[in-house]
Amino acid sequence: MFVINEDLSIYCTRGDFGVFSVQAMVGSQAYTFRVDDVVRFKVFSKKNCSDVVLTKDVVVKEEGTAVEIELGGNETKFGDVISKPVDYWYEVELNPETRPQTIIGYDDNGAKVFKLFPEGAEV
């Protein structure tokens, strides 16, 4: 399972594949991602933004108003094997090393939640 809810929370079963699209705004206009822009997706331990459990960089290959972030099954197997859902926080940032701009992150509505659900055991 990999679902993005209206409040931008992400629900993911540990070890599952997921793809989602990110857009950015400049005022009321959609930002056009440029070739070689970097979009960084980071997942943190809840209430501990210095404990990064996943970082995924996507380098833009073609101009457009959206960028797809693809998470493979191994990438969503962060943390320990779990027996109940665990909440993490996440953010998406544009050009984090050169001109950082947060696209999705902690705001007036609070943290963006990445809820990780248990995976089935391998026999």
C-alpha distance (Angstrom), angle and dihedral (degrees) to the residues before:
residue distance angle dihedral
M1 . . .
F2 3.79 . .
V3 3.82 116.3 .
I4 3.80 134.2 164.6
N5 3.80 112.2 -154.8
E6 3.82 129.0 -150.9
D7 3.82 90.4 -99.0
L8 3.85 87.6 55.8
S9 3.80 92.3 -110.2
I10 3.79 112.2 145.6
Y11 3.81 121.3 -140.6
C12 3.79 114.5 -162.9
T13 3.78 134.6 169.2
R14 3.80 107.8 -132.5
G15 3.81 109.0 -98.5
D16 3.82 96.3 18.7
F17 3.81 126.1 128.0
G18 3.80 119.9 -117.2
V19 3.80 140.4 177.0
F20 3.78 127.8 -168.4
S21 3.77 136.4 171.6
V22 3.81 124.4 -125.3
Q23 3.78 126.8 -158.7
A24 3.80 129.7 -178.4
M25 3.78 132.2 -154.8
V26 3.79 131.1 -143.9
G27 3.78 102.4 -161.7
S28 3.80 104.0 -50.2
Q29 3.82 94.2 -25.4
A30 3.80 127.1 92.3
Y31 3.80 111.1 -112.5
T32 3.80 115.0 -121.3
F33 3.78 108.9 -136.1
R34 3.80 110.6 -136.3
V35 3.77 129.2 -143.5
D36 3.84 108.7 -83.3
D37 3.82 94.6 20.4
V38 3.79 109.0 138.7
V39 3.80 122.0 -136.9
R40 3.80 112.6 -165.3
F41 3.81 123.6 -160.9
K42 3.82 114.5 -164.9
V43 3.79 131.0 -178.5
F44 3.82 119.6 -159.9
S45 3.76 135.7 -170.8
K46 3.81 107.6 -95.2
K47 3.82 111.2 -87.5
N48 3.83 91.4 2.1
C49 3.80 111.3 86.6
S50 3.80 90.9 173.5
D51 3.84 90.2 65.1
V52 3.82 102.3 77.0
V53 3.82 111.6 -174.3
L54 3.83 98.1 176.8
T55 3.80 134.8 20.7
K56 3.79 122.2 -179.6
D57 3.81 123.0 178.6
V58 3.79 121.2 -163.1
V59 3.80 117.1 -165.9
V60 3.80 111.7 -151.4
K61 3.82 110.8 -120.0
E62 3.81 98.5 178.2
E63 3.81 132.7 29.1
G64 3.78 115.5 -105.2
T65 3.79 145.1 124.9
A66 3.81 95.0 -101.7
V67 3.79 136.8 46.8
E68 3.79 124.4 -158.8
I69 3.77 118.6 -137.1
E70 3.78 113.6 -159.0
L71 3.80 121.5 -163.4
G72 3.79 117.6 -164.5
G73 3.78 124.3 -147.1
N74 3.81 93.0 -102.3
E75 3.81 90.8 51.8
T76 3.81 92.4 56.1
K77 3.82 91.9 52.1
F78 3.80 93.1 84.3
G79 3.77 121.0 138.8
D80 3.77 126.1 20.4
V81 3.80 125.6 -41.9
I82 3.80 103.4 -82.8
S83 3.81 136.2 -153.8
K84 3.80 96.8 -163.4
P85 3.84 134.6 29.6
V86 3.80 117.2 -75.1
D87 3.81 124.2 -157.5
Y88 3.79 120.4 -137.0
W89 3.79 129.9 171.7
Y90 3.79 125.4 -123.3
E91 3.79 142.0 -170.3
V92 3.79 138.0 -171.6
E93 3.79 118.5 -144.9
L94 3.80 133.3 -173.0
N95 3.82 118.9 -136.3
P96 3.81 94.5 -13.2
E97 3.80 95.4 -178.8
T98 3.82 99.5 45.7
R99 3.83 113.1 22.3
P100 3.81 107.0 -0.4
Q101 3.80 117.8 -152.9
T102 3.78 122.5 169.7
I103 3.80 110.5 -132.9
I104 3.82 97.8 177.7
G105 3.79 123.3 11.1
Y106 3.76 147.5 102.2
D107 3.81 108.9 -19.8
D108 3.83 141.4 147.3
N109 3.81 88.3 -55.4
G110 3.81 91.8 54.8
A111 3.77 132.6 -116.1
K112 3.79 124.1 -14.2
V113 3.79 105.5 -116.9
F114 3.80 126.3 -139.2
K115 3.82 104.2 -167.8
L116 3.80 112.5 -162.2
F117 3.80 116.4 -157.6
P118 3.82 125.1 -158.8
E119 3.79 119.6 -91.3
G120 3.79 124.2 -137.3
A121 3.78 117.2 -95.6
E122 3.80 120.5 -104.0
V123 3.79 112.4 -121.3
